[in-house]
Amino acid sequence: MKIETIYIIEDNKFGKAIAEWAEDKRIQVVPTTQKKDDLSEIADGVVLFHENHNFSKGDNDLQVELGKGSMPVHKVDINGTLAATNSSFNMWLDRNRPSSILILGDAEVAKNGNLSNFLKGINS
């Protein structure tokens, strides 16, 4: 499994944290404002980061719509048990083998100290 491209919707602290991590992994990050129909053409999967199931309405609506079209979706509760959360996400990556993913998350998630620890555990 090799992630080649990550799409982020918003240019916020969360998007910047993902971009910094991806740069170290040599993964291309593409900020996008595309609509759900366009995103379904370019992304192989959707990952929604959240804290205790608190999603922004826009992020939740987008992942639900993309998931209806059989696009694999994974939700990452950044406040979950780190080892289990990483293991679950890495299994999702292995099973679905996305080369490009849309990553959604609220700016508040970037403030969570667990985010950097979670990102370190991703097998990209």
MDTraj code that builds the backbone (N, CA, C; nanometers):
import mdtraj as md
import numpy as np

residues = "MET LYS ILE GLU THR ILE TYR ILE ILE GLU ASP ASN LYS PHE GLY LYS ALA ILE ALA GLU TRP ALA GLU ASP LYS ARG ILE GLN VAL VAL PRO THR THR GLN LYS LYS ASP ASP LEU SER GLU ILE ALA ASP GLY VAL VAL LEU PHE HIS GLU ASN HIS ASN PHE SER LYS GLY ASP ASN ASP LEU GLN VAL GLU LEU GLY LYS GLY SER MET PRO VAL HIS LYS VAL ASP ILE ASN GLY THR LEU ALA ALA THR ASN SER SER PHE ASN MET TRP LEU ASP ARG ASN ARG PRO SER SER ILE LEU ILE LEU GLY ASP ALA GLU VAL ALA LYS ASN GLY ASN LEU SER ASN PHE LEU LYS GLY ILE ASN SER".split()
xyz = np.array([
    [0.0847, -0.1175, 0.0000],
    [0.0000, 0.0000, 0.0000],
    [0.0887, 0.1231, 0.0000],
    [0.0599, 0.2133, -0.0907],
    [0.1361, 0.3362, -0.0987],
    [0.0424, 0.4520, -0.1280],
    [0.0297, 0.5418, -0.0320],
    [-0.0490, 0.6628, -0.0531],
    [0.0376, 0.7585, -0.1340],
    [-0.0132, 0.8013, -0.2475],
    [0.0608, 0.8939, -0.3328],
    [0.0109, 1.0371, -0.3194],
    [-0.1211, 1.0533, -0.3000],
    [-0.1805, 1.1871, -0.2965],
    [-0.2835, 1.1957, -0.1853],
    [-0.2784, 1.3060, -0.1141],
    [-0.3781, 1.3361, -0.0117],
    [-0.4470, 1.4654, -0.0523],
    [-0.5791, 1.4623, -0.0528],
    [-0.6584, 1.5816, -0.0794],
    [-0.7122, 1.6341, 0.0528],
    [-0.6991, 1.7640, 0.0730],
    [-0.7555, 1.8285, 0.1913],
    [-0.8486, 1.9387, 0.1434],
    [-0.9605, 1.9534, 0.2106],
    [-1.0610, 2.0514, 0.1697],
    [-1.0274, 2.1912, 0.2178],
    [-0.9982, 2.2030, 0.3445],
    [-0.9798, 2.3362, 0.4013],
    [-0.8340, 2.3624, 0.4313],
    [-0.7966, 2.4875, 0.4139],
    [-0.6615, 2.5284, 0.4498],
    [-0.6677, 2.5817, 0.5935],
    [-0.6706, 2.4881, 0.6892],
    [-0.6764, 2.5251, 0.8294],
    [-0.5624, 2.4567, 0.9043],
    [-0.5619, 2.4675, 1.0345],
    [-0.4542, 2.4058, 1.1132],
    [-0.4500, 2.2551, 1.0942],
    [-0.5637, 2.1926, 1.0806],
    [-0.5666, 2.0480, 1.0587],
    [-0.5018, 2.0142, 0.9248],
    [-0.5420, 2.0838, 0.8205],
    [-0.4844, 2.0617, 0.6887],
    [-0.3338, 2.0843, 0.6881],
    [-0.2883, 2.1851, 0.7607],
    [-0.1448, 2.2130, 0.7689],
    [-0.0707, 2.1012, 0.8421],
    [-0.1308, 2.0476, 0.9465],
    [-0.0680, 1.9364, 1.0194],
    [-0.0554, 1.8137, 0.9298],
    [-0.1590, 1.7863, 0.8525],
    [-0.1552, 1.6734, 0.7588],
    [-0.0498, 1.6985, 0.6516],
    [-0.0431, 1.8204, 0.6005],
    [0.0542, 1.8541, 0.4966],
    [0.1972, 1.8384, 0.5469],
    [0.2236, 1.8808, 0.6701],
    [0.3583, 1.8670, 0.7272],
    [0.3961, 1.7194, 0.7412],
    [0.3035, 1.6379, 0.7891],
    [0.3305, 1.4951, 0.8022],
    [0.3549, 1.4333, 0.6648],
    [0.2714, 1.4687, 0.5693],
    [0.2817, 1.4108, 0.4347],
    [0.4118, 1.4508, 0.3658],
    [0.4568, 1.5709, 0.3913],
    [0.5824, 1.6163, 0.3304],
    [0.6988, 1.5276, 0.3743],
    [0.7029, 1.4929, 0.5016],
    [0.8080, 1.4040, 0.5519],
    [0.7994, 1.2651, 0.4903],
    [0.6790, 1.2236, 0.4518],
    [0.6571, 1.0919, 0.3915],
    [0.6640, 1.0965, 0.2386],
    [0.6883, 1.2150, 0.1852],
    [0.6941, 1.2363, 0.0395],
    [0.5622, 1.2004, -0.0287],
    [0.4540, 1.2444, 0.0343],
    [0.3200, 1.2264, -0.0207],
    [0.2726, 1.3637, -0.0669],
    [0.2217, 1.3707, -0.1876],
    [0.1727, 1.4965, -0.2416],
    [0.0429, 1.5353, -0.1718],
    [0.0321, 1.6626, -0.1326],
    [-0.0904, 1.7146, -0.0712],
    [-0.1506, 1.8173, -0.1659],
    [-0.2786, 1.7989, -0.1948],
    [-0.3485, 1.8873, -0.2873],
    [-0.4675, 1.9502, -0.2159],
    [-0.4612, 2.0814, -0.1873],
    [-0.5799, 2.1482, -0.1332],
    [-0.6855, 2.1547, -0.2435],
    [-0.8094, 2.1288, -0.2078],
    [-0.9146, 2.1288, -0.3078],
    [-1.0420, 2.1907, -0.2529],
    [-1.1159, 2.2502, -0.3421],
    [-1.2490, 2.3026, -0.3081],
    [-1.3521, 2.2363, -0.3972],
    [-1.3160, 2.1221, -0.4527],
    [-1.4033, 2.0543, -0.5472],
    [-1.5288, 2.0014, -0.4800],
    [-1.6292, 1.9847, -0.5591],
    [-1.7567, 1.9305, -0.5127],
    [-1.7489, 1.7795, -0.5016],
    [-1.8455, 1.7201, -0.4329],
    [-1.8416, 1.5762, -0.4070],
    [-1.8342, 1.4922, -0.5338],
    [-1.8997, 1.5359, -0.6417],
    [-1.8940, 1.4584, -0.7658],
    [-1.7524, 1.4540, -0.8214],
    [-1.6832, 1.5662, -0.8159],
    [-1.5455, 1.5706, -0.8641],
    [-1.4533, 1.4898, -0.7742],
    [-1.4749, 1.4961, -0.6437],
    [-1.3906, 1.4229, -0.5494],
    [-1.4048, 1.2729, -0.5677],
    [-1.5228, 1.2280, -0.6040],
    [-1.5416, 1.0844, -0.6251],
    [-1.4620, 1.0356, -0.7454],
    [-1.4257, 1.1258, -0.8340],
    [-1.3469, 1.0898, -0.9519],
    [-1.1977, 1.0835, -0.9216],
    [-1.1505, 1.1553, -0.8202],
    [-1.0061, 1.1641, -0.7971],
    [-0.9575, 1.0908, -0.6726],
    [-1.0436, 1.0706, -0.5754],
    [-1.0014, 1.0062, -0.4505],
    [-1.0449, 0.8598, -0.4484],
    [-0.9591, 0.7762, -0.3882],
    [-0.9894, 0.6334, -0.3746],
    [-1.0519, 0.6005, -0.2398],
    [-1.0514, 0.6957, -0.1473],
    [-1.1063, 0.6733, -0.0144],
    [-1.1184, 0.8037, 0.0618],
    [-1.1935, 0.7999, 0.1708],
    [-1.2154, 0.9167, 0.2559],
    [-1.1812, 0.8797, 0.3992],
    [-1.1079, 0.9683, 0.4656],
    [-1.0753, 0.9500, 0.6063],
    [-1.1238, 1.0732, 0.6813],
    [-1.2066, 1.0506, 0.7825],
    [-1.2635, 1.1593, 0.8616],
    [-1.2058, 1.1529, 1.0025],
    [-1.1237, 1.2506, 1.0374],
    [-1.0680, 1.2610, 1.1718],
    [-1.1661, 1.3377, 1.2590],
    [-1.1805, 1.2927, 1.3837],
    [-1.2727, 1.3595, 1.4755],
    [-1.2286, 1.3351, 1.6190],
    [-1.2922, 1.4066, 1.7095],
    [-1.2721, 1.3880, 1.8530],
    [-1.4053, 1.3457, 1.9132],
    [-1.4100, 1.2244, 1.9657],
    [-1.5293, 1.1749, 2.0342],
    [-1.6563, 1.1886, 1.9505],
    [-1.6474, 1.1599, 1.8234],
    [-1.7603, 1.1618, 1.7301],
    [-1.8207, 1.3001, 1.7114],
    [-1.7411, 1.4038, 1.7324],
    [-1.7844, 1.5399, 1.7021],
    [-1.7338, 1.5746, 1.5626],
    [-1.8243, 1.5762, 1.4655],
    [-1.7900, 1.6065, 1.3269],
    [-1.8474, 1.7423, 1.2902],
    [-1.7806, 1.8111, 1.2000],
    [-1.8452, 1.9293, 1.1439],
    [-1.9534, 1.8788, 1.0493],
    [-2.0592, 1.9531, 1.0356],
    [-2.1698, 1.9107, 0.9491],
    [-2.1216, 1.8913, 0.8056],
    [-2.0409, 1.9827, 0.7561],
    [-1.9924, 1.9726, 0.6189],
    [-1.9084, 1.8488, 0.5953],
    [-1.8148, 1.8193, 0.6882],
    [-1.7303, 1.7004, 0.6757],
    [-1.8133, 1.5732, 0.6814],
    [-1.9060, 1.5685, 0.7751],
    [-1.9888, 1.4491, 0.7888],
    [-2.0762, 1.4281, 0.6653],
    [-2.1389, 1.5351, 0.6167],
    [-2.2234, 1.5234, 0.4981],
    [-2.1427, 1.4764, 0.3771],
    [-2.0214, 1.5300, 0.3613],
    [-1.9389, 1.4929, 0.2467],
    [-1.8976, 1.3460, 0.2523],
    [-1.8549, 1.2990, 0.3695],
    [-1.8137, 1.1580, 0.3777],
    [-1.9328, 1.0645, 0.3605],
    [-2.0500, 1.1039, 0.4060],
    [-2.1696, 1.0208, 0.3864],
    [-2.2026, 1.0116, 0.2379],
    [-2.2002, 1.1241, 0.1680],
    [-2.2324, 1.1244, 0.0253],
    [-2.1312, 1.0439, -0.0557],
    [-2.0023, 1.0607, -0.0268],
    [-1.9008, 0.9865, -0.1001],
    [-1.9082, 0.8375, -0.0678],
    [-1.9413, 0.8047, 0.0563],
    [-1.9546, 0.6654, 0.0965],
    [-2.0711, 0.5948, 0.0283],
    [-2.1737, 0.6693, -0.0071],
    [-2.2890, 0.6103, -0.0775],
    [-2.2493, 0.5568, -0.2139],
    [-2.1475, 0.6148, -0.2734],
    [-2.1026, 0.5724, -0.4049],
    [-2.0007, 0.4606, -0.3976],
    [-1.9991, 0.3859, -0.2915],
    [-1.9092, 0.2725, -0.2668],
    [-1.7631, 0.3117, -0.2479],
    [-1.7369, 0.4385, -0.2182],
    [-1.6015, 0.4791, -0.1850],
    [-1.5744, 0.4373, -0.0404],
    [-1.4606, 0.3709, -0.0149],
    [-1.4315, 0.3313, 0.1228],
    [-1.4104, 0.4526, 0.2133],
    [-1.4722, 0.4468, 0.3304],
    [-1.4658, 0.5551, 0.4279],
    [-1.4129, 0.4996, 0.5591],
    [-1.3268, 0.5763, 0.6242],
    [-1.2776, 0.5362, 0.7559],
    [-1.2826, 0.6579, 0.8473],
    [-1.3299, 0.6365, 0.9689],
    [-1.3356, 0.7435, 1.0689],
    [-1.2299, 0.7166, 1.1745],
    [-1.1556, 0.8211, 1.2079],
    [-1.0481, 0.8111, 1.3061],
    [-1.0834, 0.8984, 1.4255],
    [-1.1145, 0.8335, 1.5384],
    [-1.1382, 0.9073, 1.6631],
    [-1.0023, 0.9289, 1.7276],
    [-0.9537, 1.0499, 1.7195],
    [-0.8191, 1.0828, 1.7659],
    [-0.8072, 1.0686, 1.9178],
    [-0.9191, 1.0593, 1.9865],
    [-0.9167, 1.0391, 2.1313],
    [-0.9307, 0.8920, 2.1690],
    [-0.9346, 0.8042, 2.0700],
    [-0.9446, 0.6612, 2.0972],
    [-0.8110, 0.6057, 2.1448],
    [-0.8102, 0.4786, 2.1783],
    [-0.6866, 0.4125, 2.2187],
    [-0.5928, 0.4126, 2.0993],
    [-0.4755, 0.4722, 2.1162],
    [-0.3847, 0.4967, 2.0046],
    [-0.3464, 0.3689, 1.9299],
    [-0.3095, 0.2651, 2.0014],
    [-0.2668, 0.1412, 1.9354],
    [-0.3810, 0.0805, 1.8537],
    [-0.4995, 0.0768, 1.9104],
    [-0.6143, 0.0197, 1.8394],
    [-0.6547, 0.1068, 1.7209],
    [-0.6504, 0.2374, 1.7389],
    [-0.6870, 0.3295, 1.6315],
    [-0.5905, 0.3167, 1.5150],
    [-0.4601, 0.3123, 1.5443],
    [-0.3598, 0.2957, 1.4385],
    [-0.3746, 0.1612, 1.3691],
    [-0.3940, 0.0568, 1.4454],
    [-0.4083, -0.0757, 1.3879],
    [-0.5291, -0.0822, 1.2937],
    [-0.6403, -0.0277, 1.3370],
    [-0.7614, -0.0266, 1.2562],
    [-0.7403, 0.0518, 1.1266],
    [-0.6759, 0.1668, 1.1375],
    [-0.6528, 0.2484, 1.0181],
    [-0.5563, 0.1791, 0.9220],
    [-0.4490, 0.1226, 0.9741],
    [-0.3530, 0.0527, 0.8885],
    [-0.4167, -0.0680, 0.8195],
    [-0.5072, -0.1377, 0.8895],
    [-0.5791, -0.2487, 0.8259],
    [-0.6706, -0.1967, 0.7152],
    [-0.7354, -0.0819, 0.7385],
    [-0.8205, -0.0210, 0.6359],
    [-0.7373, 0.0130, 0.5127],
    [-0.6186, 0.0704, 0.5353],
    [-0.5300, 0.1023, 0.4229],
    [-0.4889, -0.0237, 0.3472],
    [-0.4515, -0.1280, 0.4200],
    [-0.4103, -0.2533, 0.3556],
    [-0.5244, -0.3178, 0.2767],
    [-0.6435, -0.3132, 0.3326],
    [-0.7590, -0.3774, 0.2694],
    [-0.8050, -0.3011, 0.1448],
    [-0.8048, -0.1686, 0.1514],
    [-0.8589, -0.0875, 0.0418],
    [-0.7534, -0.0376, -0.0565],
    [-0.6300, -0.0347, -0.0155],
    [-0.5169, 0.0061, -0.1003],
    [-0.5406, 0.1357, -0.1776],
    [-0.5793, 0.2429, -0.1079],
    [-0.6004, 0.3692, -0.1798],
    [-0.4665, 0.4350, -0.2139],
    [-0.4560, 0.4859, -0.3343],
    [-0.3355, 0.5620, -0.3691],
    [-0.3603, 0.7107, -0.3468],
    [-0.4875, 0.7498, -0.3454],
    [-0.5224, 0.8888, -0.3161],
    [-0.6400, 0.8899, -0.2193],
    [-0.6281, 0.9732, -0.1165],
    [-0.7352, 0.9806, -0.0177],
    [-0.7711, 1.1257, 0.0114],
    [-0.8961, 1.1450, 0.0429],
    [-0.9456, 1.2729, 0.0900],
    [-0.9446, 1.2660, 0.2413],
    [-0.8759, 1.3592, 0.3059],
    [-0.8717, 1.3617, 0.4522],
    [-0.9502, 1.4823, 0.5008],
    [-1.0475, 1.4552, 0.5853],
    [-1.1341, 1.5584, 0.6416],
    [-1.1086, 1.5686, 0.7915],
    [-1.1174, 1.6889, 0.8431],
    [-1.1028, 1.7073, 0.9873],
    [-1.1174, 1.8524, 1.0253],
    [-1.1671, 1.8737, 1.1425],
    [-1.1886, 2.0072, 1.1955],
    [-1.0568, 2.0657, 1.2458],
    [-1.0460, 2.1959, 1.2444],
    [-0.9246, 2.2628, 1.2927],
    [-0.8953, 2.2276, 1.4382],
    [-0.9975, 2.1963, 1.5155],
    [-0.9785, 2.1613, 1.6563],
    [-0.8989, 2.0321, 1.6731],
    [-0.9102, 1.9416, 1.5782],
    [-0.8372, 1.8146, 1.5858],
    [-0.6868, 1.8393, 1.5829],
    [-0.6440, 1.9437, 1.5125],
    [-0.5007, 1.9754, 1.5031],
    [-0.4421, 2.0118, 1.6390],
    [-0.5241, 2.0604, 1.7294],
    [-0.4770, 2.0991, 1.8627],
    [-0.4591, 1.9788, 1.9553],
    [-0.5134, 1.8662, 1.9159],
    [-0.5086, 1.7468, 1.9989],
    [-0.3701, 1.6831, 1.9898],
    [-0.3060, 1.6650, 2.1034],
    [-0.1718, 1.6062, 2.1080],
    [-0.1647, 1.4656, 2.0524],
    [-0.2767, 1.3957, 2.0468],
    [-0.2782, 1.2599, 1.9934],
    [-0.2596, 1.2558, 1.8417],
    [-0.2852, 1.3669, 1.7721],
    [-0.2762, 1.3660, 1.6268],
    [-0.1361, 1.3306, 1.5793],
    [-0.0353, 1.3956, 1.6321],
    [0.1017, 1.3667, 1.5858],
    [0.1425, 1.2245, 1.6195],
    [0.1026, 1.1748, 1.7341],
    [0.1336, 1.0353, 1.7702],
    [0.0625, 0.9377, 1.6775],
    [-0.0613, 0.9683, 1.6421],
    [-0.1342, 0.8821, 1.5491],
    [-0.0661, 0.8806, 1.4131],
    [-0.0299, 0.9975, 1.3625],
    [0.0321, 1.0067, 1.2298],
    [0.1634, 0.9313, 1.2235],
    [0.2375, 0.9297, 1.3331],
    [0.3643, 0.8570, 1.3362],
    [0.3433, 0.7057, 1.3192],
    [0.2270, 0.6572, 1.3569],
    [0.1992, 0.5136, 1.3506],
    [0.1390, 0.4656, 1.2206],
    [0.1242, 0.5550, 1.1221],
    [0.0649, 0.5156, 0.9944],
    [0.1704, 0.4494, 0.9073],
    [0.1354, 0.3357, 0.8530],
    [0.2226, 0.2651, 0.7581],
    [0.1941, 0.3162, 0.6190],
    [0.2606, 0.4229, 0.5796],
    [0.2342, 0.4801, 0.4472],
    [0.3340, 0.4274, 0.3493],
])
top = md.Topology()
chain = top.add_chain()
for i, resn in enumerate(residues, 1):
    res = top.add_residue(resn, chain, resSeq=i)
    for name in ("N", "CA", "C"):
        top.add_atom(name, md.element.get_by_symbol(name[0]), res)
traj = md.Trajectory(xyz[None], top)
